[in-house]
Amino acid sequence: MRSIGETFKTIGELVAFLTRRGQWWLLPVLAVALIAAAGLAVGQLGVFSFIYVIF
């Protein structure tokens, strides 16, 4: 399991790589993917608690 710091560093490098190549339009896609991944991680902890937080 990677640490949170390493994960954020990797995300930062990916964002910098995309913006350097002029593919800034991929950043919203990346953001949605990250939100989905966070949702899945929370879902593994407890789907009902996640739904409760949303509503």
PDBQT receptor file of N, H, CA, C and O in Angstrom, charges set to zero:
ATOM      1  N   MET A   1       0.848  -1.192   0.000  1.00  0.00    +0.000 N 
ATOM      2  CA  MET A   1       0.000   0.000   0.000  1.00  0.00    +0.000 C 
ATOM      3  C   MET A   1       0.883   1.242   0.000  1.00  0.00    +0.000 C 
ATOM      4  O   MET A   1       1.794   1.377   0.817  1.00  0.00    +0.000 OA
ATOM      5  N   ARG A   2       0.595   2.138  -0.927  1.00  0.00    +0.000 N 
ATOM      6  H   ARG A   2      -0.145   2.028  -1.590  1.00  0.00    +0.000 HD
ATOM      7  CA  ARG A   2       1.393   3.350  -1.020  1.00  0.00    +0.000 C 
ATOM      8  C   ARG A   2       0.918   4.366   0.009  1.00  0.00    +0.000 C 
ATOM      9  O   ARG A   2      -0.247   4.389   0.406  1.00  0.00    +0.000 OA
ATOM     10  N   SER A   3       1.868   5.209   0.429  1.00  0.00    +0.000 N 
ATOM     11  H   SER A   3       2.814   5.190   0.107  1.00  0.00    +0.000 HD
ATOM     12  CA  SER A   3       1.496   6.255   1.373  1.00  0.00    +0.000 C 
ATOM     13  C   SER A   3       0.739   7.364   0.649  1.00  0.00    +0.000 C 
ATOM     14  O   SER A   3       0.823   7.497  -0.572  1.00  0.00    +0.000 OA
ATOM     15  N   ILE A   4       0.005   8.152   1.418  1.00  0.00    +0.000 N 
ATOM     16  H   ILE A   4      -0.063   8.044   2.410  1.00  0.00    +0.000 HD
ATOM     17  CA  ILE A   4      -0.789   9.236   0.834  1.00  0.00    +0.000 C 
ATOM     18  C   ILE A   4       0.137  10.262   0.180  1.00  0.00    +0.000 C 
ATOM     19  O   ILE A   4      -0.177  10.794  -0.885  1.00  0.00    +0.000 OA
ATOM     20  N   GLY A   5       1.271  10.538   0.813  1.00  0.00    +0.000 N 
ATOM     21  H   GLY A   5       1.526  10.106   1.678  1.00  0.00    +0.000 HD
ATOM     22  CA  GLY A   5       2.223  11.500   0.252  1.00  0.00    +0.000 C 
ATOM     23  C   GLY A   5       2.734  11.065  -1.105  1.00  0.00    +0.000 C 
ATOM     24  O   GLY A   5       2.818  11.877  -2.027  1.00  0.00    +0.000 OA
ATOM     25  N   GLU A   6       3.078   9.788  -1.238  1.00  0.00    +0.000 N 
ATOM     26  H   GLU A   6       3.010   9.129  -0.489  1.00  0.00    +0.000 HD
ATOM     27  CA  GLU A   6       3.553   9.275  -2.526  1.00  0.00    +0.000 C 
ATOM     28  C   GLU A   6       2.462   9.367  -3.580  1.00  0.00    +0.000 C 
ATOM     29  O   GLU A   6       2.732   9.699  -4.734  1.00  0.00    +0.000 OA
ATOM     30  N   THR A   7       1.234   9.073  -3.182  1.00  0.00    +0.000 N 
ATOM     31  H   THR A   7       1.015   8.803  -2.245  1.00  0.00    +0.000 HD
ATOM     32  CA  THR A   7       0.113   9.129  -4.119  1.00  0.00    +0.000 C 
ATOM     33  C   THR A   7      -0.087  10.544  -4.629  1.00  0.00    +0.000 C 
ATOM     34  O   THR A   7      -0.271  10.750  -5.828  1.00  0.00    +0.000 OA
ATOM     35  N   PHE A   8      -0.052  11.539  -3.716  1.00  0.00    +0.000 N 
ATOM     36  H   PHE A   8       0.097  11.371  -2.742  1.00  0.00    +0.000 HD
ATOM     37  CA  PHE A   8      -0.228  12.925  -4.133  1.00  0.00    +0.000 C 
ATOM     38  C   PHE A   8       0.932  13.386  -5.007  1.00  0.00    +0.000 C 
ATOM     39  O   PHE A   8       0.734  14.159  -5.945  1.00  0.00    +0.000 OA
ATOM     40  N   LYS A   9       2.149  12.912  -4.702  1.00  0.00    +0.000 N 
ATOM     41  H   LYS A   9       2.310  12.285  -3.940  1.00  0.00    +0.000 HD
ATOM     42  CA  LYS A   9       3.312  13.260  -5.513  1.00  0.00    +0.000 C 
ATOM     43  C   LYS A   9       3.136  12.715  -6.923  1.00  0.00    +0.000 C 
ATOM     44  O   LYS A   9       3.419  13.408  -7.900  1.00  0.00    +0.000 OA
ATOM     45  N   THR A  10       2.667  11.468  -7.031  1.00  0.00    +0.000 N 
ATOM     46  H   THR A  10       2.437  10.905  -6.237  1.00  0.00    +0.000 HD
ATOM     47  CA  THR A  10       2.429  10.859  -8.332  1.00  0.00    +0.000 C 
ATOM     48  C   THR A  10       1.354  11.616  -9.099  1.00  0.00    +0.000 C 
ATOM     49  O   THR A  10       1.489  11.839 -10.302  1.00  0.00    +0.000 OA
ATOM     50  N   ILE A  11       0.284  12.012  -8.407  1.00  0.00    +0.000 N 
ATOM     51  H   ILE A  11       0.175  11.831  -7.430  1.00  0.00    +0.000 HD
ATOM     52  CA  ILE A  11      -0.797  12.780  -9.047  1.00  0.00    +0.000 C 
ATOM     53  C   ILE A  11      -0.249  14.113  -9.538  1.00  0.00    +0.000 C 
ATOM     54  O   ILE A  11      -0.568  14.544 -10.646  1.00  0.00    +0.000 OA
ATOM     55  N   GLY A  12       0.571  14.768  -8.724  1.00  0.00    +0.000 N 
ATOM     56  H   GLY A  12       0.830  14.417  -7.823  1.00  0.00    +0.000 HD
ATOM     57  CA  GLY A  12       1.165  16.050  -9.108  1.00  0.00    +0.000 C 
ATOM     58  C   GLY A  12       2.034  15.912 -10.347  1.00  0.00    +0.000 C 
ATOM     59  O   GLY A  12       1.996  16.764 -11.235  1.00  0.00    +0.000 OA
ATOM     60  N   GLU A  13       2.822  14.834 -10.411  1.00  0.00    +0.000 N 
ATOM     61  H   GLU A  13       2.853  14.142  -9.690  1.00  0.00    +0.000 HD
ATOM     62  CA  GLU A  13       3.673  14.601 -11.577  1.00  0.00    +0.000 C 
ATOM     63  C   GLU A  13       2.825  14.347 -12.814  1.00  0.00    +0.000 C 
ATOM     64  O   GLU A  13       3.163  14.811 -13.902  1.00  0.00    +0.000 OA
ATOM     65  N   LEU A  14       1.725  13.614 -12.657  1.00  0.00    +0.000 N 
ATOM     66  H   LEU A  14       1.451  13.237 -11.773  1.00  0.00    +0.000 HD
ATOM     67  CA  LEU A  14       0.838  13.325 -13.784  1.00  0.00    +0.000 C 
ATOM     68  C   LEU A  14       0.187  14.605 -14.300  1.00  0.00    +0.000 C 
ATOM     69  O   LEU A  14       0.093  14.812 -15.509  1.00  0.00    +0.000 OA
ATOM     70  N   VAL A  15      -0.265  15.468 -13.377  1.00  0.00    +0.000 N 
ATOM     71  H   VAL A  15      -0.189  15.299 -12.395  1.00  0.00    +0.000 HD
ATOM     72  CA  VAL A  15      -0.866  16.751 -13.765  1.00  0.00    +0.000 C 
ATOM     73  C   VAL A  15       0.161  17.608 -14.499  1.00  0.00    +0.000 C 
ATOM     74  O   VAL A  15      -0.148  18.198 -15.534  1.00  0.00    +0.000 OA
ATOM     75  N   ALA A  16       1.388  17.677 -13.963  1.00  0.00    +0.000 N 
ATOM     76  H   ALA A  16       1.639  17.197 -13.122  1.00  0.00    +0.000 HD
ATOM     77  CA  ALA A  16       2.436  18.471 -14.607  1.00  0.00    +0.000 C 
ATOM     78  C   ALA A  16       2.756  17.925 -15.994  1.00  0.00    +0.000 C 
ATOM     79  O   ALA A  16       2.973  18.691 -16.933  1.00  0.00    +0.000 OA
ATOM     80  N   PHE A  17       2.784  16.600 -16.122  1.00  0.00    +0.000 N 
ATOM     81  H   PHE A  17       2.607  15.978 -15.359  1.00  0.00    +0.000 HD
ATOM     82  CA  PHE A  17       3.066  15.962 -17.409  1.00  0.00    +0.000 C 
ATOM     83  C   PHE A  17       1.993  16.305 -18.434  1.00  0.00    +0.000 C 
ATOM     84  O   PHE A  17       2.297  16.626 -19.582  1.00  0.00    +0.000 OA
ATOM     85  N   LEU A  18       0.728  16.233 -18.006  1.00  0.00    +0.000 N 
ATOM     86  H   LEU A  18       0.480  15.973 -17.073  1.00  0.00    +0.000 HD
ATOM     87  CA  LEU A  18      -0.379  16.524 -18.921  1.00  0.00    +0.000 C 
ATOM     88  C   LEU A  18      -0.380  17.992 -19.344  1.00  0.00    +0.000 C 
ATOM     89  O   LEU A  18      -0.604  18.306 -20.513  1.00  0.00    +0.000 OA
ATOM     90  N   THR A  19      -0.129  18.885 -18.389  1.00  0.00    +0.000 N 
ATOM     91  H   THR A  19       0.053  18.630 -17.440  1.00  0.00    +0.000 HD
ATOM     92  CA  THR A  19      -0.164  20.317 -18.725  1.00  0.00    +0.000 C 
ATOM     93  C   THR A  19       1.025  20.687 -19.601  1.00  0.00    +0.000 C 
ATOM     94  O   THR A  19       0.901  21.552 -20.467  1.00  0.00    +0.000 OA
ATOM     95  N   ARG A  20       2.183  20.045 -19.393  1.00  0.00    +0.000 N 
ATOM     96  H   ARG A  20       2.284  19.342 -18.690  1.00  0.00    +0.000 HD
ATOM     97  CA  ARG A  20       3.361  20.312 -20.240  1.00  0.00    +0.000 C 
ATOM     98  C   ARG A  20       3.072  19.939 -21.681  1.00  0.00    +0.000 C 
ATOM     99  O   ARG A  20       3.504  20.630 -22.604  1.00  0.00    +0.000 OA
ATOM    100  N   ARG A  21       2.349  18.856 -21.879  1.00  0.00    +0.000 N 
ATOM    101  H   ARG A  21       1.998  18.294 -21.129  1.00  0.00    +0.000 HD
ATOM    102  CA  ARG A  21       2.065  18.380 -23.225  1.00  0.00    +0.000 C 
ATOM    103  C   ARG A  21       0.840  19.048 -23.823  1.00  0.00    +0.000 C 
ATOM    104  O   ARG A  21       0.403  18.689 -24.916  1.00  0.00    +0.000 OA
ATOM    105  N   GLY A  22       0.280  20.029 -23.101  1.00  0.00    +0.000 N 
ATOM    106  H   GLY A  22       0.635  20.321 -22.213  1.00  0.00    +0.000 HD
ATOM    107  CA  GLY A  22      -0.864  20.768 -23.607  1.00  0.00    +0.000 C 
ATOM    108  C   GLY A  22      -2.156  19.978 -23.564  1.00  0.00    +0.000 C 
ATOM    109  O   GLY A  22      -3.111  20.303 -24.271  1.00  0.00    +0.000 OA
ATOM    110  N   GLN A  23      -2.193  18.947 -22.743  1.00  0.00    +0.000 N 
ATOM    111  H   GLN A  23      -1.418  18.684 -22.169  1.00  0.00    +0.000 HD
ATOM    112  CA  GLN A  23      -3.400  18.122 -22.647  1.00  0.00    +0.000 C 
ATOM    113  C   GLN A  23      -4.153  18.469 -21.368  1.00  0.00    +0.000 C 
ATOM    114  O   GLN A  23      -4.573  17.596 -20.609  1.00  0.00    +0.000 OA
ATOM    115  N   TRP A  24      -4.310  19.783 -21.155  1.00  0.00    +0.000 N 
ATOM    116  H   TRP A  24      -3.969  20.492 -21.771  1.00  0.00    +0.000 HD
ATOM    117  CA  TRP A  24      -4.975  20.249 -19.935  1.00  0.00    +0.000 C 
ATOM    118  C   TRP A  24      -6.431  19.817 -19.896  1.00  0.00    +0.000 C 
ATOM    119  O   TRP A  24      -7.026  19.762 -18.819  1.00  0.00    +0.000 OA
ATOM    120  N   TRP A  25      -7.022  19.508 -21.056  1.00  0.00    +0.000 N 
ATOM    121  H   TRP A  25      -6.539  19.553 -21.930  1.00  0.00    +0.000 HD
ATOM    122  CA  TRP A  25      -8.425  19.069 -21.103  1.00  0.00    +0.000 C 
ATOM    123  C   TRP A  25      -8.615  17.720 -20.415  1.00  0.00    +0.000 C 
ATOM    124  O   TRP A  25      -9.740  17.334 -20.098  1.00  0.00    +0.000 OA
ATOM    125  N   LEU A  26      -7.513  17.005 -20.184  1.00  0.00    +0.000 N 
ATOM    126  H   LEU A  26      -6.599  17.319 -20.441  1.00  0.00    +0.000 HD
ATOM    127  CA  LEU A  26      -7.612  15.714 -19.489  1.00  0.00    +0.000 C 
ATOM    128  C   LEU A  26      -7.696  15.879 -17.971  1.00  0.00    +0.000 C 
ATOM    129  O   LEU A  26      -8.015  14.928 -17.257  1.00  0.00    +0.000 OA
ATOM    130  N   LEU A  27      -7.407  17.092 -17.479  1.00  0.00    +0.000 N 
ATOM    131  H   LEU A  27      -7.148  17.865 -18.059  1.00  0.00    +0.000 HD
ATOM    132  CA  LEU A  27      -7.407  17.289 -16.030  1.00  0.00    +0.000 C 
ATOM    133  C   LEU A  27      -8.783  17.051 -15.391  1.00  0.00    +0.000 C 
ATOM    134  O   LEU A  27      -8.846  16.411 -14.341  1.00  0.00    +0.000 OA
ATOM    135  N   PRO A  28      -9.890  17.539 -15.980  1.00  0.00    +0.000 N 
ATOM    136  CA  PRO A  28     -11.201  17.219 -15.390  1.00  0.00    +0.000 C 
ATOM    137  C   PRO A  28     -11.475  15.718 -15.384  1.00  0.00    +0.000 C 
ATOM    138  O   PRO A  28     -12.065  15.191 -14.441  1.00  0.00    +0.000 OA
ATOM    139  N   VAL A  29     -11.043  15.036 -16.438  1.00  0.00    +0.000 N 
ATOM    140  H   VAL A  29     -10.563  15.464 -17.204  1.00  0.00    +0.000 HD
ATOM    141  CA  VAL A  29     -11.216  13.577 -16.502  1.00  0.00    +0.000 C 
ATOM    142  C   VAL A  29     -10.455  12.923 -15.357  1.00  0.00    +0.000 C 
ATOM    143  O   VAL A  29     -10.957  12.009 -14.703  1.00  0.00    +0.000 OA
ATOM    144  N   LEU A  30      -9.227  13.408 -15.123  1.00  0.00    +0.000 N 
ATOM    145  H   LEU A  30      -8.820  14.151 -15.655  1.00  0.00    +0.000 HD
ATOM    146  CA  LEU A  30      -8.409  12.882 -14.032  1.00  0.00    +0.000 C 
ATOM    147  C   LEU A  30      -9.089  13.141 -12.685  1.00  0.00    +0.000 C 
ATOM    148  O   LEU A  30      -9.106  12.277 -11.808  1.00  0.00    +0.000 OA
ATOM    149  N   ALA A  31      -9.651  14.353 -12.537  1.00  0.00    +0.000 N 
ATOM    150  H   ALA A  31      -9.636  15.055 -13.249  1.00  0.00    +0.000 HD
ATOM    151  CA  ALA A  31     -10.330  14.703 -11.284  1.00  0.00    +0.000 C 
ATOM    152  C   ALA A  31     -11.525  13.773 -11.033  1.00  0.00    +0.000 C 
ATOM    153  O   ALA A  31     -11.729  13.298  -9.916  1.00  0.00    +0.000 OA
ATOM    154  N   VAL A  32     -12.303  13.524 -12.082  1.00  0.00    +0.000 N 
ATOM    155  H   VAL A  32     -12.136  13.910 -12.989  1.00  0.00    +0.000 HD
ATOM    156  CA  VAL A  32     -13.459  12.625 -11.949  1.00  0.00    +0.000 C 
ATOM    157  C   VAL A  32     -12.996  11.218 -11.583  1.00  0.00    +0.000 C 
ATOM    158  O   VAL A  32     -13.616  10.547 -10.758  1.00  0.00    +0.000 OA
ATOM    159  N   ALA A  33     -11.901  10.776 -12.203  1.00  0.00    +0.000 N 
ATOM    160  H   ALA A  33     -11.397  11.321 -12.873  1.00  0.00    +0.000 HD
ATOM    161  CA  ALA A  33     -11.369   9.448 -11.902  1.00  0.00    +0.000 C 
ATOM    162  C   ALA A  33     -10.922   9.368 -10.442  1.00  0.00    +0.000 C 
ATOM    163  O   ALA A  33     -11.139   8.352  -9.781  1.00  0.00    +0.000 OA
ATOM    164  N   LEU A  34     -10.299  10.434  -9.940  1.00  0.00    +0.000 N 
ATOM    165  H   LEU A  34     -10.123  11.258 -10.478  1.00  0.00    +0.000 HD
ATOM    166  CA  LEU A  34      -9.849  10.450  -8.547  1.00  0.00    +0.000 C 
ATOM    167  C   LEU A  34     -11.038  10.411  -7.589  1.00  0.00    +0.000 C 
ATOM    168  O   LEU A  34     -11.013   9.716  -6.574  1.00  0.00    +0.000 OA
ATOM    169  N   ILE A  35     -12.089  11.179  -7.935  1.00  0.00    +0.000 N 
ATOM    170  H   ILE A  35     -12.110  11.744  -8.760  1.00  0.00    +0.000 HD
ATOM    171  CA  ILE A  35     -13.286  11.185  -7.087  1.00  0.00    +0.000 C 
ATOM    172  C   ILE A  35     -13.928   9.794  -7.079  1.00  0.00    +0.000 C 
ATOM    173  O   ILE A  35     -14.379   9.312  -6.041  1.00  0.00    +0.000 OA
ATOM    174  N   ALA A  36     -13.960   9.157  -8.263  1.00  0.00    +0.000 N 
ATOM    175  H   ALA A  36     -13.593   9.549  -9.106  1.00  0.00    +0.000 HD
ATOM    176  CA  ALA A  36     -14.535   7.811  -8.353  1.00  0.00    +0.000 C 
ATOM    177  C   ALA A  36     -13.708   6.829  -7.524  1.00  0.00    +0.000 C 
ATOM    178  O   ALA A  36     -14.263   5.976  -6.832  1.00  0.00    +0.000 OA
ATOM    179  N   ALA A  37     -12.384   6.950  -7.594  1.00  0.00    +0.000 N 
ATOM    180  H   ALA A  37     -11.932   7.643  -8.156  1.00  0.00    +0.000 HD
ATOM    181  CA  ALA A  37     -11.506   6.063  -6.829  1.00  0.00    +0.000 C 
ATOM    182  C   ALA A  37     -11.713   6.277  -5.329  1.00  0.00    +0.000 C 
ATOM    183  O   ALA A  37     -11.749   5.316  -4.561  1.00  0.00    +0.000 OA
ATOM    184  N   ALA A  38     -11.850   7.543  -4.916  1.00  0.00    +0.000 N 
ATOM    185  H   ALA A  38     -11.822   8.323  -5.540  1.00  0.00    +0.000 HD
ATOM    186  CA  ALA A  38     -12.102   7.834  -3.500  1.00  0.00    +0.000 C 
ATOM    187  C   ALA A  38     -13.448   7.258  -3.088  1.00  0.00    +0.000 C 
ATOM    188  O   ALA A  38     -13.590   6.726  -1.987  1.00  0.00    +0.000 OA
ATOM    189  N   GLY A  39     -14.448   7.365  -3.981  1.00  0.00    +0.000 N 
ATOM    190  H   GLY A  39     -14.333   7.798  -4.875  1.00  0.00    +0.000 HD
ATOM    191  CA  GLY A  39     -15.764   6.802  -3.697  1.00  0.00    +0.000 C 
ATOM    192  C   GLY A  39     -15.697   5.298  -3.507  1.00  0.00    +0.000 C 
ATOM    193  O   GLY A  39     -16.345   4.741  -2.621  1.00  0.00    +0.000 OA
ATOM    194  N   LEU A  40     -14.901   4.645  -4.352  1.00  0.00    +0.000 N 
ATOM    195  H   LEU A  40     -14.374   5.097  -5.072  1.00  0.00    +0.000 HD
ATOM    196  CA  LEU A  40     -14.754   3.188  -4.225  1.00  0.00    +0.000 C 
ATOM    197  C   LEU A  40     -14.068   2.828  -2.916  1.00  0.00    +0.000 C 
ATOM    198  O   LEU A  40     -14.462   1.877  -2.241  1.00  0.00    +0.000 OA
ATOM    199  N   ALA A  41     -13.032   3.596  -2.558  1.00  0.00    +0.000 N 
ATOM    200  H   ALA A  41     -12.711   4.368  -3.106  1.00  0.00    +0.000 HD
ATOM    201  CA  ALA A  41     -12.311   3.322  -1.312  1.00  0.00    +0.000 C 
ATOM    202  C   ALA A  41     -13.245   3.473  -0.120  1.00  0.00    +0.000 C 
ATOM    203  O   ALA A  41     -13.237   2.645   0.792  1.00  0.00    +0.000 OA
ATOM    204  N   VAL A  42     -14.056   4.539  -0.130  1.00  0.00    +0.000 N 
ATOM    205  H   VAL A  42     -14.063   5.211  -0.870  1.00  0.00    +0.000 HD
ATOM    206  CA  VAL A  42     -15.010   4.754   0.955  1.00  0.00    +0.000 C 
ATOM    207  C   VAL A  42     -16.080   3.665   0.928  1.00  0.00    +0.000 C 
ATOM    208  O   VAL A  42     -16.528   3.191   1.972  1.00  0.00    +0.000 OA
ATOM    209  N   GLY A  43     -16.483   3.273  -0.293  1.00  0.00    +0.000 N 
ATOM    210  H   GLY A  43     -16.118   3.658  -1.141  1.00  0.00    +0.000 HD
ATOM    211  CA  GLY A  43     -17.493   2.238  -0.439  1.00  0.00    +0.000 C 
ATOM    212  C   GLY A  43     -17.062   0.926   0.192  1.00  0.00    +0.000 C 
ATOM    213  O   GLY A  43     -17.884   0.189   0.736  1.00  0.00    +0.000 OA
ATOM    214  N   GLN A  44     -15.757   0.636   0.117  1.00  0.00    +0.000 N 
ATOM    215  H   GLN A  44     -15.089   1.235  -0.325  1.00  0.00    +0.000 HD
ATOM    216  CA  GLN A  44     -15.249  -0.581   0.740  1.00  0.00    +0.000 C 
ATOM    217  C   GLN A  44     -15.329  -0.478   2.258  1.00  0.00    +0.000 C 
ATOM    218  O   GLN A  44     -15.489  -1.484   2.950  1.00  0.00    +0.000 OA
ATOM    219  N   LEU A  45     -15.217   0.752   2.773  1.00  0.00    +0.000 N 
ATOM    220  H   LEU A  45     -15.087   1.569   2.212  1.00  0.00    +0.000 HD
ATOM    221  CA  LEU A  45     -15.303   0.941   4.217  1.00  0.00    +0.000 C 
ATOM    222  C   LEU A  45     -16.735   0.815   4.691  1.00  0.00    +0.000 C 
ATOM    223  O   LEU A  45     -17.012   0.232   5.739  1.00  0.00    +0.000 OA
ATOM    224  N   GLY A  46     -17.642   1.372   3.902  1.00  0.00    +0.000 N 
ATOM    225  H   GLY A  46     -17.418   1.846   3.051  1.00  0.00    +0.000 HD
ATOM    226  CA  GLY A  46     -19.050   1.288   4.301  1.00  0.00    +0.000 C 
ATOM    227  C   GLY A  46     -19.928   2.103   3.363  1.00  0.00    +0.000 C 
ATOM    228  O   GLY A  46     -19.961   3.331   3.436  1.00  0.00    +0.000 OA
ATOM    229  N   VAL A  47     -20.632   1.414   2.488  1.00  0.00    +0.000 N 
ATOM    230  H   VAL A  47     -20.605   0.416   2.428  1.00  0.00    +0.000 HD
ATOM    231  CA  VAL A  47     -21.471   2.082   1.494  1.00  0.00    +0.000 C 
ATOM    232  C   VAL A  47     -22.540   2.930   2.174  1.00  0.00    +0.000 C 
ATOM    233  O   VAL A  47     -22.816   4.047   1.737  1.00  0.00    +0.000 OA
ATOM    234  N   PHE A  48     -23.138   2.410   3.230  1.00  0.00    +0.000 N 
ATOM    235  H   PHE A  48     -22.914   1.503   3.585  1.00  0.00    +0.000 HD
ATOM    236  CA  PHE A  48     -24.248   3.107   3.866  1.00  0.00    +0.000 C 
ATOM    237  C   PHE A  48     -23.784   4.397   4.542  1.00  0.00    +0.000 C 
ATOM    238  O   PHE A  48     -24.485   5.408   4.497  1.00  0.00    +0.000 OA
ATOM    239  N   SER A  49     -22.617   4.367   5.162  1.00  0.00    +0.000 N 
ATOM    240  H   SER A  49     -22.048   3.545   5.199  1.00  0.00    +0.000 HD
ATOM    241  CA  SER A  49     -22.114   5.578   5.801  1.00  0.00    +0.000 C 
ATOM    242  C   SER A  49     -21.793   6.634   4.739  1.00  0.00    +0.000 C 
ATOM    243  O   SER A  49     -21.980   7.827   4.979  1.00  0.00    +0.000 OA
ATOM    244  N   PHE A  50     -21.316   6.207   3.577  1.00  0.00    +0.000 N 
ATOM    245  H   PHE A  50     -21.164   5.238   3.382  1.00  0.00    +0.000 HD
ATOM    246  CA  PHE A  50     -21.005   7.134   2.495  1.00  0.00    +0.000 C 
ATOM    247  C   PHE A  50     -22.288   7.783   1.968  1.00  0.00    +0.000 C 
ATOM    248  O   PHE A  50     -22.333   8.994   1.751  1.00  0.00    +0.000 OA
ATOM    249  N   ILE A  51     -23.317   6.980   1.766  1.00  0.00    +0.000 N 
ATOM    250  H   ILE A  51     -23.280   5.996   1.943  1.00  0.00    +0.000 HD
ATOM    251  CA  ILE A  51     -24.607   7.498   1.304  1.00  0.00    +0.000 C 
ATOM    252  C   ILE A  51     -25.181   8.453   2.346  1.00  0.00    +0.000 C 
ATOM    253  O   ILE A  51     -25.762   9.484   2.008  1.00  0.00    +0.000 OA
ATOM    254  N   TYR A  52     -25.010   8.098   3.606  1.00  0.00    +0.000 N 
ATOM    255  H   TYR A  52     -24.537   7.261   3.881  1.00  0.00    +0.000 HD
ATOM    256  CA  TYR A  52     -25.516   8.950   4.693  1.00  0.00    +0.000 C 
ATOM    257  C   TYR A  52     -24.827  10.313   4.671  1.00  0.00    +0.000 C 
ATOM    258  O   TYR A  52     -25.465  11.338   4.909  1.00  0.00    +0.000 OA
ATOM    259  N   VAL A  53     -23.525  10.322   4.385  1.00  0.00    +0.000 N 
ATOM    260  H   VAL A  53     -23.007   9.489   4.192  1.00  0.00    +0.000 HD
ATOM    261  CA  VAL A  53     -22.772  11.577   4.325  1.00  0.00    +0.000 C 
ATOM    262  C   VAL A  53     -23.275  12.431   3.165  1.00  0.00    +0.000 C 
ATOM    263  O   VAL A  53     -23.403  13.647   3.307  1.00  0.00    +0.000 OA
ATOM    264  N   ILE A  54     -23.559  11.814   2.022  1.00  0.00    +0.000 N 
ATOM    265  H   ILE A  54     -23.454  10.826   1.907  1.00  0.00    +0.000 HD
ATOM    266  CA  ILE A  54     -24.023  12.554   0.847  1.00  0.00    +0.000 C 
ATOM    267  C   ILE A  54     -25.381  13.195   1.117  1.00  0.00    +0.000 C 
ATOM    268  O   ILE A  54     -25.577  14.377   0.838  1.00  0.00    +0.000 OA
ATOM    269  N   PHE A  55     -26.319  12.417   1.659  1.00  0.00    +0.000 N 
ATOM    270  H   PHE A  55     -26.159  11.456   1.886  1.00  0.00    +0.000 HD
ATOM    271  CA  PHE A  55     -27.668  12.929   1.893  1.00  0.00    +0.000 C 
ATOM    272  C   PHE A  55     -27.785  13.456   3.310  1.00  0.00    +0.000 C 
ATOM    273  O   PHE A  55     -28.849  13.933   3.705  1.00  0.00    +0.000 OA
TER     274      PHE A  55
